[in-house]
Amino acid sequence: MGITSGKKIGTLINKGSAALIFAIVIPIMNGVLIAAFSGLLVHRQGDGFLLSILASSACYIAVAADMRPAAPKANPSLYLPMALTITFPFNITLGMPLYMFIIQ
């Protein structure tokens, strides 16, 4: 899937900046929100960190597997690159350290 999404990044870029911004902002909002409130939900920092990672990564875990049956007319050249080439690397490099900083 990674190779397929990498090949289709041109289609995503041609659609404009809204899709790129969405692929970064929504997962970060989910992760930050859960990281901020994780102290109310769990008692250990590691649990809160894992919970915020799961909240921010739900888009690239579920999208690839569930979009085709859920929305058969959806364009995979948009949702695959959004999830796998934009959100995933951004979340790994900047999102996870941000969530841990908020939790601590």
C-alpha positions in Angstrom: 0.0 0.0 0.0 2.9 2.4 0.7 4.2 2.1 -2.8 0.8 2.5 -4.3 0.1 5.6 -2.2 3.5 7.1 -3.1 2.7 6.7 -6.8 -0.6 8.5 -6.3 0.7 11.5 -4.4 0.5 13.6 -7.5 -3.3 13.3 -7.6 -3.4 14.5 -4.0 -1.2 17.5 -4.7 -3.3 18.4 -7.7 -6.4 18.5 -5.5 -5.1 21.5 -3.5 -3.9 22.3 -0.1 -7.2 21.5 1.7 -6.6 17.7 1.6 -3.0 18.2 2.8 -4.0 20.4 5.7 -6.8 18.0 6.7 -4.4 15.1 6.7 -2.2 16.9 9.3 -4.7 18.9 11.3 -7.4 16.4 12.2 -5.1 13.6 13.5 -3.0 16.1 15.5 -6.3 17.6 17.0 -7.4 14.1 18.0 -4.1 13.2 19.5 -3.7 16.5 21.4 -7.2 16.4 22.7 -6.8 12.8 24.1 -3.3 13.6 25.4 -4.7 16.6 27.3 -7.6 14.6 28.8 -5.7 11.3 29.3 -5.1 12.1 32.9 -8.8 11.8 33.5 -9.1 8.6 31.6 -6.0 6.6 32.7 -3.6 6.8 35.6 -0.2 6.1 33.9 1.6 8.3 31.4 2.3 5.3 29.1 -1.3 4.4 28.9 -2.2 8.0 28.1 0.5 8.1 25.4 -0.8 5.0 23.8 -4.3 6.2 23.9 -3.4 9.5 22.2 -1.4 7.6 19.5 -4.4 5.4 18.8 -6.7 8.5 18.6 -4.4 10.2 16.2 -3.6 7.2 14.1 -7.2 5.9 13.6 -7.2 7.6 10.2 -4.4 5.6 8.7 -5.3 2.3 10.4 -8.9 2.2 9.4 -9.0 4.2 6.2 -7.1 1.9 3.9 -9.1 -1.2 5.0 -12.5 0.3 5.3 -12.9 3.0 2.6 -13.4 0.7 -0.4 -16.4 -1.2 1.1 -17.8 1.8 2.9 -17.5 4.2 -0.1 -16.9 2.3 -3.3 -16.9 5.5 -5.4 -14.2 7.1 -3.2 -10.9 7.9 -5.0 -8.1 5.8 -3.5 -5.6 8.2 -5.1 -6.8 10.7 -2.5 -7.3 8.8 0.8 -4.3 6.4 0.5 -1.7 9.2 0.1 -3.4 11.3 2.8 -3.2 8.5 5.3 0.1 6.8 4.4 2.3 9.4 3.0 1.2 12.5 4.9 -0.4 11.6 8.2 1.7 8.6 9.2 5.1 10.2 8.8 4.0 13.5 10.3 2.5 11.7 13.3 5.6 9.6 13.9 8.1 12.6 13.6 6.2 15.4 15.3 2.9 14.1 16.7 4.2 11.5 19.1 6.8 13.8 20.8 4.0 16.4 21.0 1.6 14.0 22.8 4.3 12.9 25.2 5.1 16.5 26.0 1.5 17.3 26.7 1.0 14.2 28.9 4.1 15.0 31.0 
